[in-house]
Amino acid sequence: MTVQCIEKNNSAWPIDPFTRSPVTRRCYHRVKKIYCDAAVQVSHAFVYDVLGRDSDPERDAERTFIRAREKLKWRCIALRADHLLTLTYRQNVADLEESRKHLRLFWKLVKRNIDGFRFVGVAERQERGAVHWHLGLHGFHDVALLRRIWSGVIAVDGYDGNIDIQFFHGKSSERIGSYISKYLFKGFEASLEGERPRYSHYYVTSRGLVFETLTFHAFGYSDGEIAGFCESLLTSEGARVRTRWRMRGGELVQSGGLRSW
């Protein structure tokens, strides 16, 4: 991630006389541009002076979840995910760590048999308590082979199960990212209830699924000027504005943005 600071009229940041460092405790516009292939998203937030505020664990956890949801969606776009693989158990396997062990072994065995196999996925806990996995994939794979590997992995611990394939038409990568994000929210609720260990990940992903992020901290600009700046960032990638949104995120942030899908 790259961060750039811009000032209107080239005005300099004030210098703290004690630390001799720039004073950044000011209101500013934060503009974030995320892009990968043909997909571009630009978001805008007006940020007040939040440095020095007391830490709020629930607020911090919610912001962590929002960042995880955004990264999950963009990794699906980088993967060019076009279908969803679901790994299930017949038994009521409720131990998330045990299921993670099964997933890691499944992934290791699949990579030995399928070159370039990559995925982005999340765990879902059903109402009965059982864990299963939703994985976004790209391209065609041998379904019978995937089923044999998954069945063999969980059979070692005395379980049996199945797999399911679901295809998405149209803009599949974005749709799959949005679709599995709802299971990410269930994982976020679990973390608040203490089920998910601190610092553990909300989702699982293969390496190498990268996207670019460019963030601007803009000082001294009006809302109208920032709106034009956001649109120029989007169109500079050759994208066309398709969606605009505006949200209010409490007393600290007013945000909005535009994207190419």
N, C-alpha and C positions, 0 to 999 in steps of 0.2 A: 504494500500500500504506500502510495506517495502522497505527501501533504504539502500544499503550497499555501503561503499566506500572501494576500494581495491587499493593498491599501488604495483608497481613492485619492487621486491627486498626489500620489507618491509620498503621502505624509508618513513620517517615521513613528515607530512605536515609542512611547515614553520609556525612559530608563529609570529603574528603581535605584535611588542614590546609595542604598545599602548593599544590595546584591550586585549592582552594575549589570543587571540582566533586563531584557525588555519586559514591560508590564503587560501581561496578556489577560488580566482580569477585567475584561470589557465585554460588552455585548457584540456579537458578530454573527454574520450569516455563514452557516456551514453548508457547502454544496458538495455532494458526493456523486461522482460519475463511476458507474460500474459497467464494464462492457466485455463481451466475449463473442467472437464471430459476428453475426448480424444483430445480436441482441444488445441493446443499450438502455440503461436506466439512469436517470438523473434525479436526485432527491435534494430537497432544500429544507433546512431548519434554521430558525432564528434562535440563537442560544444566548441566554442571559449569563451573568456572572455566576457560575456554579462552583468555582474553585473555593475550597474551604468549607463547603457544606458538610454536615455530618453524614456519615455513611448510613444508608438505609439498606439492609440486607435484601428485603423483598424487592425494592426498586432496582438494586444492582442485579439481582437474579433475573428480573424481567428484562432488563436491557441485554443481559447475556443471552437470554432466549431469543430476543429479537435479532441479535447478530447471528446466532446459530441458524435461525430460520432463513435469513438472507443468504448466508453462505451455502446452506443446503440447496436452495433454489438455483444459485449460480453454478454450483458444481453439477447439478442436473443439466444445466444448459451447456457447460463445458464438456460434459459426457455425451451430449446430444442424445439423451435418453429418449427412447421411443416405445418402451414397454415396461411393465412392472412384473417382477417376480416375487411371489409370496411363498415363504417357507413356513410350514405349519407342523404342529404336533397333534396326534390323535389324543394323547394323554394330556392331563392338566399340568403342564410343565410351567411352574410359576417362578422358578429361580432364574432371575435375569442373568446373573453371572454364569450359570451353567449353560444357558442358551447362547451367551456370547462365546463361550468356548466352542460350542457346536458350530457357530457361524464362522469363527476363525479357521477351524479345521476344514469346513466346507469350502471356504475361499481358497485355502492352500491346495486342496486336491483339485479343485476346478482349474486353477491356474496351471497345474501340471498337464491338464488335458485340453485346455482351450487357450490358445495364444491370445494375449491382449484382453483377457477378461477383466472388466472393470465395472464398478457399481457405486451407487450412492444409496444408503438405506437407513431406515429407522425401525426401532422395535415398537410393537403395539401390544398392550396388555388387554386381553378381552375381558368381558364382564365376569366370566367364570374364573379369571385370574391367570389364564394361560398366556404365555408370551409367543408371539410369532413375528416374522420379519418381512418388511416390504422393501424390496431392492429395485431401484431404477437401473435399467440396462440399455445398451445400445446394440443394434444388430441382431442377427438370427443366431440362435444357439440350439444345440441338440437337447430338446426337452427331456427325452428319455434318459440321457446321460446325467443331466442335472438332477433328475428324480432319483436315479440310482445312487449318486454320490450323497445326496442329502439323507436318503433312507439308510445308507450304510453308516454315515457319521452318527446318527442318533440311535441306531440299533445297538451300538457298542454299550450305551447306557440303558438299554432295555426299552427304548421308545420306538414308536413308528409314527409316520406322518406322511405328508404329501407336499407337492408344490402346485402353484397355480400361475398361469401367465395371463396378463391382461394388457391388451394393446390400446394405445391412445391415438386418435386420429387428429389431424390438424397440427397445431403448434404443441407437439407432444412434450418437449422438454420442459417448457414453462408449466404445462398442465400437470405433468408428473411431479414437478417440484412443489406446486401448490397443493397437489393431492396428498403427498406424504407429509407435508408440513402440519396437517391436522393431527397426525400421530406424534409429531414432535411436541405439540402442545400438551398432549397427554403425558409425555415424558417430563415436561416442565412442571406440570402439576405434581407429578411424583417426586420431583426434586424438592419442592416446597414442603411435602409431607415427610421428607427425610428418607425416602426409599433409595434415591439415587445418590451415590457417594459424591462428596464435594470434589470438584475439578474433573469429574468423569464427563465424557462427551455425550451430547444429546443425539448424535447420529454417527454412522460409520461410513467410511469412504475409502476408495482406492487412492493411491498416490498419483500425482501428476495431473489432477483435474484443476487447472488453474484458470483464473480470470483476472482482469486488471481492475484496480481501484485507484481513482485519483480524487483526492479531497482538497477542497479550497476553503480556507478561512478568510472571508472577505469582510473588511472593516470600512465603515463609512458609506455604504451603498444603500440606496432606497430599495423597497420591495420591487418596484417596477424595473429598476436596473438589474436586479438579481434575476427576475423572471426572464428578461432578455438574455442574460448570461447563461442561464440554464438551457434555454432553447438553442442557443448557439453551440453549447457543448454537445447536445444531442445530434444536431444536424451536421456537426463537423465530422461525425463518423459515417455520414451518408444515410443516416436513419431518418425516418419520418415520424413526426409526433402522432401517436395513436391514442394515448391515454394520458389524462391529467388528473391529479387528485390533490385534495387539500385536507389536512387533518389538524386537530388540536390535541397535543399530547400533554395536557396539564398546564401548570403555571410556568413551566420552564421552557417549553418548546412549542412553537407553531411550525408545522412542516407541510410540505407538499412536494410535488415532483411531476415528472413526465417520463414516458417510456415508449419503446418502439413496438410493443406488442399489445 
